[in-house]
Amino acid sequence: MERVFEIIEEQLHLTGVELTEDMTFKDDLGADSIDLVELVMAFEDEYGIEVPYEELEKRVKTVGDVVEFLREQGADV
C-alpha cells in the first residue's frame, strides 16, 4: 500500500501531506478530473493492469477505495 501512496503523492504533487485511507481525492486532496486520469495511467503503468477510467470515477472517492479497487483488479498492493 505504501507504493500506492507514493504514486498518489507524485501524481498530485503533494508534499508534507500524510495520506490516510479515508482522504477523498476531490475534497481533501484537491484532485480534478485531469489529475484522476493521470493517476489512472500511473497505476496502469505500475501494476500492469487496465483500469477503465469510468469505472474508477464511479467507484473511487477515497484513497482506501483506490487500494480496494486495485486489489480487485489483481494488483499486488
C-alpha positions in Angstrom: 0.0 0.0 0.0 3.0 2.3 0.5 3.6 2.4 -3.2 0.0 3.4 -3.9 0.5 6.3 -1.5 3.8 7.2 -3.3 2.1 7.2 -6.7 -0.7 9.4 -5.4 1.8 11.9 -3.8 3.8 12.0 -7.0 0.8 12.4 -9.4 -1.0 15.0 -7.3 2.3 16.8 -6.4 1.7 16.5 -2.7 4.4 17.4 -0.2 4.1 17.3 3.6 0.7 15.6 3.4 0.3 12.3 5.4 -2.2 10.3 3.4 -4.8 8.2 5.1 -7.2 5.8 3.5 -10.3 7.9 4.3 -9.0 11.0 2.5 -11.1 12.0 -0.6 -9.4 12.9 -3.8 -11.7 15.9 -4.6 -12.3 17.5 -1.2 -9.2 16.5 0.8 -6.6 16.4 -1.9 -7.9 18.9 -4.4 -7.8 16.5 -7.4 -9.7 17.3 -10.6 -10.7 15.0 -13.5 -7.3 15.6 -15.2 -5.5 14.6 -12.1 -7.5 11.4 -11.8 -6.8 10.4 -15.5 -3.1 10.8 -14.8 -3.4 8.8 -11.6 -5.2 6.0 -13.5 -2.4 6.0 -16.1 0.3 5.8 -13.4 -1.5 2.9 -11.7 -1.8 1.1 -15.0 1.9 1.5 -15.7 2.9 0.5 -12.2 0.7 -2.6 -11.8 0.4 -3.7 -15.4 -3.4 -3.6 -15.4 -6.0 -1.8 -17.4 -8.3 0.4 -15.3 -11.4 1.8 -17.1 -11.5 5.5 -16.1 -15.3 5.5 -16.0 -15.3 2.6 -13.5 -12.7 4.3 -11.4 -14.5 7.6 -11.4 -17.8 6.0 -10.2 -16.3 3.8 -7.5 -13.3 5.6 -6.2 -13.8 8.6 -3.9 -11.1 7.9 -1.3 -7.5 6.7 -1.1 -8.8 3.5 0.5 -11.2 3.0 -2.4 -8.2 3.0 -4.8 -6.4 0.3 -2.8 -9.5 -1.9 -2.7 -10.2 -1.3 -6.5 -6.6 -2.2 -7.4 -6.7 -5.4 -5.4 -10.0 -6.3 -7.1 -8.2 -5.9 -10.5 -5.5 -8.3 -9.4 -2.8 -5.8 -8.4 -0.5 -6.8 -5.6 -0.7 -3.7 -3.4 
